[in-house]
């Protein structure tokens, strides 16, 4: 009875042309052989099952083939056959995980000086090299730096960051990438045609998607599916053996979340738990489904990603579903699912976490504003707020003084005053801002002066927004420093019991406005505050590259004396 050989062993590549998805590496190695530029050490890194060890074997055959060194090893000579079977005396494959100590490396070093038995090179392939201990790496270091001319090292690893830099710097590094789904489907199709397996393209795609970029995993899954299905492989059988749920389940779950059907969504989770579905895997697949739905929303029906993921009959249904919501909402759902998936890995009751997430998503009180209303609102705001330069100057000149404003406010009915309040937060900004300024003035006078240089102070979307003219760039940048920003936000939270974020905006200055603004807005600024502002401006000018004059020590002392009083002592 002939012993069965698994698909991934039977279909292991035997030449550079057979390697899937790593053309950037195979082409470099072939050119190195052609130009006789063979290095003494190579590092092959990348995920599992993408061809690192296989490429190392083919490279060894190319160097030690009877017709070689050659870019296309024959695979028929005795040397190539023995290398393929792992029986060559000149090509030694070492498992770094089980031979990781210093004694094994010392033994390897003692044999390096011997000449090759039959080929041109003596090649050491060390798999999972990152498993070697630090003493073992140190023992290998000197040999790796100056090996004999006939010795060549090939290291393979899935974790190159664990390899010491002293080793990395002595190797040519090649990064193997994950294999694309299309490339895997093409290779699987070739295998099934040769093996005469009846399988459709959708089943092959499911297998390729489940392999997550590993060709060896895809071939192992194919082997398993063939054994389960016997003669004909269908997409449903692939789903059954891999534990994949149909897209209809994801559609129902997604529909319940978008339409806020809490009870129905919880019943669906209960059904999955009773059927023994792995909820962690379910959430992972649901994230992929939501991701592709978001791509469909953003890129439209004709994008290549959605047409490959969704079946033709479900594409219209998904489009109808996502038209009910905004792209931002879809991204928020993905973020929530990603968060709960990370928590579920280490929780004994994962269904509880998933149910809580469903309740959170379906009871979201945040209302979606129709896009038409949003555009109309933006249009209204732009017409209201945009005015000409002359109108802006007149508007500033007509700005009432503080006493005039107080008289005007006394004539306004109370019900109209209430409109000016920030109803969502329960406080009046006109009363809040003077309190905040008063506290900042007591705690840090310079920070107070920077704030007074701003204008059009307001609260929008949990942000305290302050506008600055271009001539007050220094004040804006000073407020944006980490320690100053933190201080202001802490005081705001204490006064409002809300988390407000400071945002400074630089606006284009309007001719004539600066002088008027100084009269109207800064009329109550004390001499002390004014001095701080002047000192800040002078410091800014001293740092300006266009000014050759620098602020001297005498200038700084004089400004400090004017600000704080007292006399300057020479002692």
SULDAMO-V845724 format. One record per backbone hydrogen bond with DSSP energy under -0.5 kcal/mol. NH is the residue of the N-H (numbers start at 0). CO is the residue of the C=O. E is the energy in kcal/mol with one decimal. If there is no record, write none. Layout:
# SULDAMO-V845724
NH:CO:E, NH:CO:E
This chain:
# SULDAMO-V845724
8:5:-0.5, 9:5:-2.7, 10:6:-2.8, 11:8:-1.1, 17:14:-1.0, 18:14:-0.6, 18:15:-0.9, 24:21:-1.4, 25:21:-2.3, 26:22:-2.3, 28:24:-2.3, 29:25:-2.3, 30:26:-2.2, 31:27:-2.1, 32:28:-2.0, 33:29:-2.3, 34:30:-2.5, 35:32:-0.8, 36:31:-2.9, 38:36:-0.5, 41:152:-2.0, 42:171:-2.9, 43:154:-3.8, 44:42:-0.6, 44:173:-2.6, 45:156:-1.4, 49:46:-0.8, 54:50:-2.1, 55:51:-1.9, 56:52:-2.2, 57:53:-2.3, 58:54:-2.5, 59:55:-2.1, 60:56:-2.5, 61:57:-2.5, 62:58:-1.7, 63:59:-2.1, 64:60:-1.5, 67:64:-1.9, 68:61:-0.6, 69:61:-2.4, 80:76:-2.3, 81:77:-2.2, 82:78:-2.2, 83:79:-2.5, 84:80:-2.0, 85:81:-0.5, 85:82:-0.9, 86:81:-3.1, 87:81:-0.9, 91:89:-0.6, 91:122:-2.6, 92:90:-0.6, 93:91:-0.6, 93:124:-3.3, 95:93:-0.8, 95:126:-2.7, 98:94:-1.5, 104:100:-1.4, 105:101:-2.3, 106:102:-2.1, 107:103:-2.1, 108:104:-2.4, 109:105:-1.7, 110:106:-0.8, 110:107:-0.9, 111:107:-0.7, 111:108:-0.6, 112:108:-0.5, 113:110:-1.2, 121:149:-3.3, 122:89:-2.9, 122:120:-0.6, 123:151:-2.7, 124:91:-2.8, 124:122:-0.6, 125:123:-0.7, 125:153:-2.2, 126:93:-2.7, 126:124:-0.7, 127:155:-0.7, 128:125:-0.5, 128:155:-2.0, 130:127:-1.9, 131:128:-1.8, 132:99:-2.3, 136:132:-2.4, 137:133:-2.4, 138:134:-2.2, 139:135:-1.6, 140:136:-1.3, 141:137:-0.7, 143:139:-2.5, 144:140:-1.8, 145:141:-1.8, 150:147:-1.8, 151:121:-2.4, 152:39:-2.5, 153:123:-2.9, 154:41:-3.1, 155:125:-2.5, 156:43:-2.3, 161:158:-1.8, 162:159:-1.4, 166:163:-1.0, 167:163:-2.2, 168:164:-2.5, 169:166:-1.4, 170:167:-1.6, 171:40:-2.1, 172:170:-0.7, 173:42:-3.1, 175:44:-3.7, 175:173:-0.7, 178:212:-2.2, 183:179:-2.0, 184:180:-2.7, 185:181:-2.1, 186:182:-2.0, 187:183:-2.9, 188:184:-2.6, 189:185:-1.8, 190:186:-2.0, 191:187:-2.7, 192:188:-2.1, 193:189:-1.9, 194:190:-2.7, 195:191:-0.7, 196:191:-2.7, 197:230:-1.1, 198:196:-1.0, 199:232:-0.8, 203:199:-1.6, 204:200:-2.1, 205:201:-1.9, 206:202:-2.0, 207:203:-2.4, 208:204:-2.6, 209:205:-2.0, 210:206:-1.2, 211:208:-1.0, 212:207:-0.6, 213:210:-1.5, 214:48:-1.3, 214:212:-0.6, 215:48:-1.5, 217:213:-2.0, 218:214:-2.2, 219:215:-2.1, 220:216:-2.6, 221:217:-2.3, 222:218:-2.1, 223:219:-2.0, 224:220:-2.7, 225:221:-2.4, 226:222:-1.8, 227:223:-1.6, 228:224:-2.5, 229:225:-1.9, 230:228:-1.2, 231:228:-0.8, 232:197:-3.0, 237:233:-1.8, 238:234:-2.3, 239:235:-2.3, 240:236:-2.3, 241:237:-1.9, 242:238:-1.0, 243:238:-2.4, 248:245:-1.3, 249:245:-0.9, 250:246:-2.5, 251:247:-2.3, 252:248:-2.3, 253:249:-2.8, 254:250:-2.7, 255:251:-2.2, 256:252:-1.8, 257:253:-2.3, 258:254:-2.2, 259:256:-1.1, 260:255:-2.9, 261:259:-1.2, 264:260:-2.0, 265:261:-2.4, 266:262:-2.1, 267:263:-1.8, 268:264:-1.8, 269:265:-2.2, 270:266:-2.0, 271:267:-2.1, 272:268:-2.3, 273:269:-2.1, 274:270:-1.8, 275:272:-1.2, 276:271:-2.4, 278:276:-0.9, 281:277:-2.1, 282:278:-2.6, 283:279:-1.9, 284:280:-2.4, 285:281:-2.2, 286:282:-2.2, 287:283:-1.6, 288:284:-2.2, 289:285:-2.8, 290:286:-2.5, 291:287:-2.3, 292:288:-2.0, 293:289:-2.3, 294:290:-2.0, 295:291:-1.9, 296:292:-1.8, 297:293:-2.5, 298:294:-3.1, 299:295:-1.2, 302:299:-1.0, 306:302:-1.3, 307:303:-1.0, 308:304:-1.6, 309:305:-2.9, 313:310:-0.7, 314:310:-1.2, 315:311:-0.6, 317:313:-2.3, 318:314:-2.1, 319:315:-2.3, 320:316:-1.6, 321:317:-2.5, 322:318:-1.3, 323:320:-1.3, 324:321:-1.2, 329:325:-1.6, 330:326:-2.1, 331:327:-2.0, 332:328:-2.1, 333:329:-2.0, 334:330:-2.2, 335:331:-2.2, 336:332:-2.4, 337:333:-2.5, 338:334:-2.1, 339:335:-2.3, 340:336:-2.2, 341:337:-1.6, 342:338:-1.5, 343:339:-2.3, 344:340:-0.8, 345:342:-1.1, 346:343:-1.0, 351:348:-1.0, 352:348:-1.0, 353:349:-2.1, 354:350:-2.4, 355:351:-2.4, 356:352:-2.0, 357:353:-2.1, 358:354:-2.4, 359:355:-2.3, 360:356:-2.6, 361:357:-2.6, 362:358:-1.4, 363:360:-0.8, 364:362:-0.5, 366:364:-0.5, 368:366:-0.5, 373:369:-2.1, 374:370:-2.2, 375:371:-2.3, 376:372:-2.4, 377:373:-2.4, 378:374:-2.2, 379:375:-2.2, 380:376:-2.4, 381:377:-2.3, 382:378:-1.9, 383:379:-2.0, 384:380:-2.6, 385:381:-1.7, 386:384:-0.6, 391:387:-1.9, 392:388:-1.8, 393:389:-2.3, 394:390:-2.3, 395:391:-1.9, 396:392:-2.5, 397:393:-2.1, 398:395:-1.3, 404:400:-2.6, 405:401:-1.9, 406:402:-2.0, 407:403:-2.4, 408:404:-2.5, 409:405:-1.5, 410:406:-0.8, 410:407:-0.9, 411:408:-1.3, 415:412:-0.6, 416:412:-1.6, 417:413:-1.8, 418:415:-0.8, 419:415:-0.5, 419:416:-1.4, 420:417:-1.2, 421:426:-1.5, 422:420:-1.5, 424:421:-1.2, 425:421:-1.6, 426:421:-1.0, 428:426:-0.6, 430:427:-0.7, 431:427:-2.1, 432:428:-2.7, 433:429:-0.6, 434:430:-0.9, 435:431:-2.2, 436:432:-2.6, 437:433:-2.3, 438:434:-2.2, 439:435:-2.4, 440:436:-2.5, 441:437:-1.6, 442:438:-2.0, 443:439:-3.2, 447:443:-1.6, 448:444:-1.9, 449:445:-1.9, 450:446:-2.0, 451:447:-2.1, 452:448:-0.9, 452:449:-0.6, 453:450:-1.6, 454:466:-2.6, 457:464:-2.0, 459:462:-2.3, 462:459:-0.6, 463:500:-2.5, 464:457:-2.8, 464:462:-0.8, 465:502:-2.2, 466:454:-2.4, 467:504:-2.8, 469:506:-0.7, 471:468:-2.0, 472:469:-1.2, 475:471:-2.0, 476:472:-2.7, 477:473:-2.2, 478:474:-2.1, 479:475:-1.5, 480:477:-1.1, 484:480:-3.0, 485:481:-2.4, 486:482:-1.8, 487:483:-2.2, 488:484:-2.5, 489:485:-2.1, 490:486:-1.9, 491:487:-2.4, 492:488:-2.0, 493:489:-2.0, 494:490:-2.0, 495:491:-2.4, 496:492:-2.5, 499:497:-1.1, 500:461:-1.8, 502:463:-2.8, 504:465:-2.7, 506:467:-3.4, 506:504:-0.6, 512:509:-1.9, 513:509:-0.6, 515:511:-1.3, 516:512:-3.0, 517:513:-1.9, 518:514:-1.4, 519:515:-2.5, 520:516:-2.4, 521:516:-0.9, 524:521:-1.5, 529:525:-2.3, 530:526:-2.0, 531:527:-1.6, 532:528:-2.2, 533:529:-2.4, 534:530:-2.6, 535:531:-2.3, 536:532:-2.3, 537:533:-2.7, 538:534:-2.3, 539:535:-2.0, 540:536:-2.3, 541:537:-1.9, 542:538:-0.9, 542:539:-0.8, 543:539:-0.5, 543:540:-0.9, 546:543:-1.3, 547:545:-0.5, 555:551:-1.9, 556:552:-2.4, 557:553:-2.4, 558:554:-2.4, 559:555:-2.3, 560:556:-2.4, 561:557:-2.4, 562:558:-1.9, 563:559:-2.9, 564:560:-2.3, 568:566:-0.6
